[in-house]
């Protein structure tokens, strides 16, 4: 209803005015045309305002019409015509009244639009742009209209819950520059307009704060702090000190609007008018001095500054923009430094100037170094998340870590950085050691690229009072060889060793950081190798074996690291501690971790674990040895069935050494030896000769024969086949130790197996039966002769040859390498280490027992 009334009143006013000045159509043609045009334009604007046209399209159309009205209303020719008429005509009052009516008509149109939607204050921003584009327009009259519309808007939004006026930032920038205009009348209107604009912004900020409090605060705790009255915005106060404009704007505008304000002034720095550029630089600096923390889109601003500096060499522009970089770094170091590192490498002179500007204040140097360290965690040419926020390089090749290394070469020699580098020495040292590795790989593809990681490391050493270390490494030709990939790990060792040789004073904090790094775990597997190499060398030079327990825990954990290289490095160091193995507190835990490494999928890790364990067992005291004997012995058994022949051979050999080491503890050997020798002797049929050659223990043969006979009745085919083969070898090996009655029992047992349903078992049983018959044929019937023969033959053993030529890998059906069987009351019990069942390549059971029925 109110909109219809407003429209009716407006139409009536227009009609009355048209009748009043109709007689001037011929005497003041230009003014009359302007007046008629404005009436026509206003009608179209109001019609659009009441329509259901898309809001964006509606505003764009209205803006075009208003632009046309602006050009008509504020053209200088209109004012000249008024002055001419006043000199030659008697109706000068009507002429001037018509002119004032034209201005009021334009102003009324704006007031109607803003009364419906404060968003359309955007038109005022465009008016200032139109004014600046053409000085022929009447700027004072235009500023009067702008300040009046702002005054109306300020009264309208007072007390509003929300104010949708996104143009305030840009409009504030334009008004702040007009506050320094050479025309005092324009300056006065600009101050008035700024006052009303800040009042609107204050209402907007308070409305936003209220909505946030309602959303996040509990009702009982809801409290809004009393706001200022706005007297600080009064024109007389702003005019006293122009810095108050910047302070008030920075304090009052919301962050997005303040960013628009800063951005607009930043664009003014490159305008041809040096007066405007200088004024913009002053206001921009004053604003950022206290309110840079509210500015968003920092990265975009930094990027724009870089592009502007590359294209314009103006001293005012350069000084002002570099100052902006300094002030933004004060409150947003991460954003600034990340953006500065996101340009092509090597950096050009402009970028280096921006680096200097970013670290110009000593208070921000620690933050700059922290951010550079964050970037150095990245790997060149690898896209990754390197901060809490998602920041990915704009450059697809991601050379930010290389740029960060170059930045260190540039910044570290500066005074403020020399003082701060001591705080970050360990982090910088290790970060650059890793970058050396990454960069050496990178140089394979780009031979002409500077080696900034190496150069930055040398600068770091020299800035940290370690010039002698740098010189020593140079004598060793370390720096020149770092570019070679194969040299890098040795280079890491040389750096750590040389630092230790010169007793570098940063050792305590470096050791602490390395320990922290090792506990937390590196980002990549290759990082682990470098960390372990460096840490191990430092420990070797500053501690005697064994290392303190806190470091031994690290090596124990690294034994089972997913990276095989890490496992082997750890095992190698543990092996070197063999002479002091009995001085280690938790030696059992250390040995257990080595046994766990037997389960690795990497054969080289298993071999290294076998070698390391053997070295330690050679020096281990017997009490500890005996407590772990069962666990160690059972761990060897699966390796006897490993796919790798070298591992099988080594496991068998070490198992034999284990038996010899513990021969005096016979009371605890029987179960383990009997269980272990069953799979051990089955590998007499191994296709690799190194596996077949093992040591024979004749005193166990008769016991093993008795034990093995029980397996002939097993329901598991692989045990039945294995026992048939084992009986043949045992008989061949120790037949001269057997009596005729024992042979008869064996023949009777094997006869039942010859009738087995499995053709493979039947074939094997026939071979074994033939062996038994040959032995029986050679035996004498006299008991006395048998006893004498047995005693005489006990002192020698026979050399065996392959008897069956049976290849396990070709007959996996029902074997421990090809099936997983379930425990039952009537079957053999698997040892604790393999109690979940037998799977391929996990070997034979470590201990086998039979039910009374099977025996």
Buried (B, 14 or more C-beta within 10 A) or exposed (E): EEEEEBBEEBBEBBEEBBEEBEEBBEBBEBBBEBBBBBBEBBBBBBEBBEEEBEEEEBBEBBBEBBBBBBBBBBBEEBEEBBEEBEEEEEBBEBBBBBBEBBBBBBBBBBBBBBBEBBBBBBBBBBBBEBBBEEEEBBBBBBBBBBBBBBBBBBEBBEEBEEBEBBBBBBBBBBBBBBBBBEEEEBBBBBBBBBBBBBBBBBBBBBBBBBEEBEEEEEEEEEEEEEEEEBEBBBBEBBBEEBBBBBBBBBBBBBBBBBBBBBBBBBBBBBEEEEEBBBBBBBBBBBBBBBBBEBBBBBBEBBBBBBEBBEEEEBEBBBBBBBBBBBBBBBBBBBBBBBBBBBBEBBBEEBBBBBBBBBBBBEEBBBBBBBBBBBBBBBBBBEEEEBEEEEBEBEBEBBBBBBBBBBBBBBBBEBEBBBEBBEBBBBBBBBBBBBBBBBBBBBBEEEEEBBBBBBBBBBBBBBBBEBEEBBBBBEEBEBBEBBBEEEBBBBBBBBBBBBBBEEEBEBBEBBBEBBBEBBEEEBBBEBBBBBBBBBBBBBBBBEEEBBBEEEBBBBBBBBBBBEBBBBBBBBBBBBBBBBEEBBEBEEBEEBBBBBBBBBBBEBBBBBBBBBBBBBBBBEEBEEEBBBEBBBBBBBBBBBBBBBEBBBBBBBBBBBBBBBBEBBEEEEEEBEBBBBBBBBBBBBBBBBEEEBBBEBEBBBEBBBBBBEBBBBBBBBEBBBBBBBBBBBBBBBBBBBBBBBBBEBBEBBBEBBEEBBEBEBEBBBBBBBBBBEBBEEBBEEBEEEEEEBEEBBEEBEEEBEEEEEBBEBEBEEBEEBBBBBBEBEEEEEBBBBBEBBEEBBBBBBBBBBBBBBEEEBE
